[in-house]
Amino acid sequence: MSATLTIAGLTVREAVRRRLLAAFLAITVTVVGVSAWGFERLSHAHSITSGEGRFAVAEALVLFMFMFSFVVALSAAAIAAPSISSEIESGVLMTVVARPVERVHVLLGKLLGLASLLAGYAGAVCVLEFVVVDVVSGFMPPDPVLVAVYLFVEGLLLLTLALSLSTRLSVIAAGVVSVAIFGAGWLGGVVGSLGRAFNIAALREIGTIGRFLLPTDGLWRGAIYYLEPPSITSAHSVGAPGDPFLALSAPSWTYLLWVACWFAVVLAIGAVSFQRREL
């Protein structure tokens, strides 16, 4: 356990040294500033009623958080992809595992360190954005804490995938493949939404399969559900079944159980791959 925590601490320091988090935080602060102006304009527009303005702010917040979900995913891939492969190529890991430190402790330590950074970043994103929206418009999502949790877990899944891929692929390959798979999962969700909108069974099945193969889109739908006020879900309870930015229900417990199993399986595959990798 001490070895795992030591590796986690070293991983955090290395990520901070590479200034990736600083770059993503700078982007986040800039976008939050732009969103503050947009939400202020929406909430005080004279051409719409106060009810319409509140509805518009809620919808715009979903769009901004959708963009932030991509930023969190890219952050996860960027910090996880170099974690194993770059240290194998540089020979750093040979000195670590020769002490000896079990490879599984190295993998778990890196996952713990990177996950703590990701949790801090996802929490900071949500706090900044929600405080800005509340101050300029008076709107607050029904459950902002669960929104942050879903956003973090979505990034955690991609982080675990990129970390596992990093045990076999180069830095660039692990990062590109992770982001490509994330994009494919989101696209599968859009295809599923189109299938429900036009009642096309094949497209609905593609969306369902995609959400199980890579659960990030399903988790994003959970974040959407807790972003939406009841007025939006009740207004769309009958129509708009194909809206990719609308969720009429939270993810089921069985789906969340599958997410936990997915995480465990991918992490186990990464551990086995790392154990068999020649350094």
N, C-alpha and C positions, 0 to 999 in steps of 0.2 A: 504493500500500500504506500509506503514512504517513497519507493522508487517511482510509482505512478504520479504522486503529487509533485515530486521533484521534476519529472519530465514535463508535467503540466505547467509548472512555474517557468521553466526554461522556454517552453513553447510560447507562452504569453509574452515573455520578454523579446523573443525573436520576432514575433508578429508586430509588436510595437516598434521594434528597431527598423523593420522594413517600411514603416510609415503607411502601410496599406489602409489601416483603420483611420488614420488622420485624413487620408484622401477621401475615403467614403464619408467621413463625418463632415468634411468641407462641402461635399456635394449635397449631403442631406440638409445642412443648415441653409444652403443657397436655395434649394427647392422649397423648404419650409417657408423661407422668406417670401418667395414668389407666391406660394399658396396663400399666405396671409393676405396679400393684396387681393387675390382672386376671391377669397371667401368674404372679405370685407365688401367688395363690389357686389357680390351676389346677395348678401344679407341686407344691404341698404339700397338696392336698386328700386327706383321709383316706378318702374314700368310693370312690376309684379307685386302681388299681395304678399303679406308677411308669411302666410302659409305656403305659398309657392316658393318664396325665398328659402324657407326652412327645408322644403323638399329638395330644392336645387343644391343647397349646401350639403345635405346628406348624400345625394348622388355624387357630387363632386368629390366628397371625402372618400368614397369608395374608389373612385378613379385614381386619386392621389395615393391611397394606400396600395392599390394594385401596382403602381409604379414602384413604391417602396418595397413591395414583396419581391420584385425583380432585383432591386438593389441589395436586399438581404441575401437573395439567392446567389447573386454574383459575388457578394462579399464572402459567402461560405465557400464557394468554389475557389476564389482567389487565395484565401488563407489556407485551405486544406490541400490543394493540388501540389504545392511544393513540400509539404510536411515530411513525406517519406522519401520520395524519389530524389529530391535535390540533395538530401543528406546521404543517400546511398551513392549518388554520383560523386559527391565531394569526399566521401570516405569518413564523414563524421560518425555515422552510425556504427562503423566497425570498432571505433574506440569505446562507444557507449555499451554495446552488447558484449564486449570482451571483459567487462568489469567483475562479475557478469550481471547483466540486467536482462530479464526475460523480455523477449520481443513483444509479448502480449502486453507487458507493462508499458513499454514504449508507445504502443498503439493506443492503449487506453489513456495514457498520460497526455498524449497529443490531442486526443478527442476531448478530454476533460478541459484542457487549456483553451482549445479553440472554441468549444461550446460555451465556456464562460465569457469569452470575448463576444461571441455572437449574441448571447443573451443580453449582455450589456448594450450592444449596439441596437438590437431590436427594441429593447425597452426604451432607450434614448429616443429612437425614431418616433415611437408611439407617444411618449410623453410630450415631446416637442410639438408634434403635429396636433395632438388633441388639445393641448393648452392653447395653441395659437387659434384653433377653430373656436374654442370656447370663449376666448377673449374677444375675438372680432365679430363673432356671430351669435354666441350664446348657445350653440349646439354642442352636445356631448353624446357620443355613441352610447347605446344602452348598456354595454358591458365592455369598457375599454381594456380591462385586464385580460379578459379572454381573447380579445383581438390580438393583444401583444403575445399571448401564449401561443396562439395558432400561428402567428407570423414567425415566432422563434422556432417552433417545432418544424414548420415547413423548411426553414433554413437549415435546421439540424439534420433533417433527412438528406438534404443535398450535401451538407458537409460530410456526413458519414459516407455517402457514396463516393465523393471526391477523394476522401482519405483512403478508402479501400482501393480505388483505382490507382492511387498514388503508390501503392505497394508493387504495382506491375508496370505502370505506364510512366512516361516522362512527364515533366511538369506541365508542358503545354498540352500534351495529349489528354492528361487527366482532367485539366481544367476545361478544355474544349468539349470533351465527351460529356462531362457532367452538365455543363450549360446546355448542350444540345439535347440531352435527355430531359432536362427540366423543361426546355421549350417544347419538346414533343409531348410531354405530359400536359402542359397547358393547352397545346393545340388539340390534344385528344379531348380535353374538357369542352373546348369550343365546338368541336365536331359533335360531341354528345348533346350539347345544347341545341344545335341545329337539328339533330335527329328528333329531339323532343318537340321542337317548334313545328317541324313539318311531318311529324309522325312517321319517321323512317327508321325502322327497327335496326337495320345494319349500322346506321350512324350512332344510334343510342348504345348499341353493344360496344362499338369502338370506344365511346366515351367511358362506359363502365369498366371495360378492360384496362383502359389507360389509367384510371383512378386507382386501380388495384396494383398495376405494375409499378407505378410511381405515384404515391399518394399525395404529392405536393398540391395538385389541383384540388383534391378533395379537402385538404386542410385550408386552402385559400377560400373555398366556399364556406367553410366554418367561420373564417374571419369576416367574410362578407355578411353572414347572418347576424353576427354580433355588432356589426357596424350600422346596420339598418334599423331605424326606429320602427315601432309596430305599424305606424301609418303606411309605410312603404310596403311591408309584407302583406298587410291586409288589403291594400289597394291592388296588389298584383296576385292575390291568392288564386284567382281564376285565370287571368290572362298572362301574356308574356312568358310562356314556359321556356322559350329559347334564349332569354336574356343572359349573356355570359357574366353580367355584373349583378345578378340577382340570385339570392338563395332563400328559399321559402322554409327551410328547416336546417337545424344543426346536424352535423355528422352523427350517425348512430353510434352506440357503444360498441357494436360489433365491428364497425369500420375503424374506430379508434383502437380496438384490440388488434385488428389487422395491421394498423400502422406500427404498433409496438412490436409485433412479430416481424414486420418488414425490417425495422431498424435492427432487431437482434440478428436476423439472418444475414443482412448485408455486413454488419460488423463482424459476425463470425466468419464470413467468407474472406473479409479483409485480413482477419487474424491468421487464418490458415494460409492465405496467399503470402503474407509477410513472413510467416514461419518457414515457408519453403523457398523463399527468395534467397538466392546466393548473393552475398554482399561482396 
